[in-house]
Amino acid sequence: MPHVSIVIPNYNGVEHLPVCLDSIGIQTFTDYEIIVVDNGSADNSVSLLQSRRQKIVVFPLTENKGFAAAVNYGIQRSSGALIALLNNDIELEPQWLQSMVDAIESDKTLGSVACKMLNYYDRTLIDAAGDVLTRAGNIIGRGYGDKDSANYDKTEYVFGACAGAGLYRKEVFTTVGYFDEDYFAWFEDADHHFRSQLAGYRSLYVPAARCYHKRGATAKKMSALAVRLHARNHLYYLIINIPPAIIWTNFFLIVFSRLKNWLTIVREGDAKALFWAWGKVFIELPKLYAKRGRVQSSRRVEITYIRSMMTN
């Protein structure tokens, strides 16, 4: 049985897959399996995967079920004790997997490890150096758009690992649950970060593990849907996950952040997407509050710990 299962969700990614798979093929850590879950691609993705010399397990779904569902499908059919999640638009440096495995196995409190993600097209820029929780309740990629520097060369705890290039203990998914498929795509990893942290699983940023990301490569193929889902899912995430004590003390920061984001959406001509998102959330409030009850009752850490993880 492989020690690591690499799970890649794919949707019309035939132009990106060769670079991603080639970079997996030159990893210094070789005890892994590759699982690709194809979300009903209309391009030649499946044919490409089947023609590769690498041993790849391909699960072709009949339709696009979203990122969360595809990832869950792959994890549930994996054999490894560790799960590496990769977007199809990622290129790994050769030591990426070894560095990630070494880190997660060095500390049993870790549920995940994050890597240094750099911009694929300008490799001097940070794409994400782990995900962090802000005082406004947002989970963002740390350092996005900054120049890579010594500031991002320190191993340190973060709030979570971007699901586009992160390593997880498989036990985390059996303990806190899989990615919430109601999100479809976007914020499902932020939601999972919170559930993991509340359950006591920490996340570590490992700068020695480097990769390159074509941010938004798949989202560009579904941009109208992306705006709607992003607006809706951020509200899903806030309602389900933010503990009451943090809502009360950070209420104005949270509200101001949402108003600022909504104003941007309106200015960009996507007001219909915003109304769609609000309508969806209103209809699903009973379901969201039921989820909130389950998540908040599962908390095993003090609120002071969550506060200590928050940044500006």
N, C-alpha and C positions, 0 to 999 in steps of 0.2 A: 504494500500500500504506500502511495506517495505521502511524503510529509506535508507538502503544500499543494493545495488545489488552486490553480489560477482560473478565475471565473471572469469571462469577458462577455458583457451584453453587446449585441451588435444590431444596428438598424441602418441598412443601406450604407455600410462602411467599407465597401470594396476598395476604395481609394486609400483608406487608412490602414487596413488590416496587415498588408505586407510588412510595413515598417514596424508595427507593434509586434507581430509574430517573429520577425527577424531578431528583434532586440531580446525577446524571450529566449530565443535559440542560443544566444551567446552568454547567458547568465552563468556566473561562476558556481552558483548553487544549482544543482541539477535534479534534486529529488522532488520533482513536481509532476503534476498532470495539468493539461490545458483543457478547459471546458469553455466552449463558445455557445451561448444561447442566442439564436438569431430571431429577432422580433418581426418575422414576416417580411424580410427585405424583398424589395422588387428589383434589386440589382443582382449582380452575379456573386454575391457574398458567399452563399453556400457552396457553389461550384468551386470558388477559389479555395475555401477552407478544405474541401474534400480533395483538392489536387495537391495540397501541400505535402512535403515529405515529412514534416513533423507529425507526431502522433497527437491528433486533436479529436476530442469527443465533441461532436456537433449536435445540438438539439435545435432543429428548425421548428419554430412555432408558426402557426398558420396566420397569425395576425400580430400587430404591434400591441403587446400587452403592457408596455411601459418598462422603464428602467427597473423599478422595484420588483416587479413580477419576474422579469428575466433573471435578475440577480438571485432572487430567492429560488427560482427553479434550478439554477446551477448549483447553489450551495446545498440544496436538499439532495442533490445527486452526486455530491463530491465525496471523496474518500479521505482527504487530508485532515489532520488535526488543526492545521492553519489554513486560512482562506485569504488569498490575495485577490483583491478586486481591481480590475483594470478597465478603463475606457478603451475603446478601439483606436482612439486617436492619441495614444501614449507611446513614447519611445523610451525605453529603459536603458540606463547605463549598465555595464556588465555586472557590477557588484551590487546592484539594487536589491535583489532578493536576498542575498547573503547578509547584507547589512540589516535588513528588516527582520529576518529570522533571528539573527544574533541578538538583536535588541529585545524582541518580544520574549525570547526564552531566558533573558537575563533577569526578569522581574515578573513574578507570578501575579502581581496586582494589575498588570497591563491587559486590557482587553483588545487594544489596537495600537498600531504604530503608524505614524505619518511620515512622509518623505519630503524632501525638497523638490517641489515641482517648479520647473522653469518654463518660460514661454518657448514654444517650439521654434518660432520664427525669429525671435530675438533672445538668445540664450543667456543674455546678461540680466534679464528681468525675472523677478519672482512671479510665479503664478499662484503658488500657495505654499506656505511653510507651516503646515498644520492648520486646522480650523480652530478659531477662538470664539468665545462668547462675549459679546459686548454688553455694556450696561443698558443699552436700548433693547436688549433681548434678541439681537441679531447674531447669527452664526456666520462668520465670514472667513475667507481664506486669508490667513495672516500674511501681510506683506505684499498683497497683490499689486503689481505694477511697480514695485520698488526695484532699484538696482540690487542685484545680488551683492552681498557684502559680508563682512565678519559678523554683522548683527544677526545673520541667519545661519551661522556656523556652530551654534551652541545647541547641544542636546538638552531638551527641556520638555516639561509637561505642557500639553495643549488640551483643548476641550474634545478634539476628535480628529480622525483621519479622513480626509476627503475620499469618498467611495470611488473616485476615479483612479486612485492609485494608493491603496491602503492595504495593510495586512491585519487580519483579525484572528483571534482564537475562535474556533468553531463553537466552543462551549458558550460564548457570548450569545450566539443566536438561539441556542436552546434555553438559555436562562432568561434573557430579556425579550426574546422574540426576533423575528426576521424583520426586514424592511416593510413598512406599512404600504401595502399595494394601493390603498386609496389615494396616495399622493400621485401615482402614475410615474411622474418624474419631477425632480427638483424638490429639495428639502426633506426627502426621505432619509438622507444620511444625517442631516441636522436633527431630525426626530430621533434617529437611532443613537446619535451622540448623547442626547439628553437621557434617554432610557438607560444607556450604559453607565453614564456618570452617576445617575441616581441610584443605580444598583451597586456602585462601588468599583466599577471597572475604570481604570485610568487609561490615558492615551499619551504616548511619548513621541515627540518629534525627533527624527533621526536624519541629520543633515548629510551624513555620508551616503545615504540612499538618494540618488538623484534620477530624475526623469524629466521628460519634455512633453508639454501638453499643448495640443491645438485647441485651445478653449473654445467651446461653442460650435465645434465642427458638426455635431449631430443636430444641435438646436437650430442651426441655420436652415435645416431642411424642414423644420416645423415651427417657424418663428411665431406665427399667429397663435398657435396652440401654446407655445412656450410662455408668451406674455400672460395668457389667462391662467395657466397652471402656476406660474411663479407668484402671481397676485393671490390666488386662492390658497396655495400651499403654505405661504408664509403665515396666513391667518390660522390654518390648520395647526401648524407647528406651535404658534404662540398659545392658542387655546388649550392644546393638549398638554404642553410640557412645562411652561413657566410656573414655578411654585408660587402660591399666593403671597408669601412674604416678599418675594422679589417683585411681583406685580405692584404691590402697594408702594414699596419704597422707590421703585423706578417707573412709576406709572406715567409721568409726564414725558420722560425720555422715550418710552415705548410708543406712546401716542404720537409724539412729534416725529419720530422716525417713520411711522406708518403714513402720516399725513404727507411728509416730504416725498416718500416713495410714490404715493398715489398721485400727487401733483405732477410728478415727472411722467407718469403713465398718461395722464390727461394731456399734458403738453405735447407728448409724442403722438397724439392722435389715437390712443388706444382706450378711450373712455368706455367703449362697449365691453372690452375685456374686463375692466374693473367692475362694472355692474354685474357681469356674468359671475365674477369671483364672489362678490358680496351675496348674490342670490344663492349660489351653491352653499356657501358657509351658513347662511340663514336656514336653509332647508335642512342641513345636516347637523344643526346645533345639538339636538338630543344625542346623536351618535358621537359627536365630538366630546361632549361632556361625559359620556359613559367611558370613553377612552381616557379622558383626563382623570377620572376617578381611579381607574386601574393603574395608571402611570404614577400618580401622586401617592397612592397607597403602597406602592412598591419601593418607595424611597428608603435607602439604607444609609445615607450620608446626611450630615448636618447641613443646614442652609448656609452656615458660615463657610463651609467648604465650597459650595457652589459660588458664593460671593467672591471667594478668594481666586476663583478661576476667571472672573469677569475682567474685561479690559475696557478702555475708553472707546 
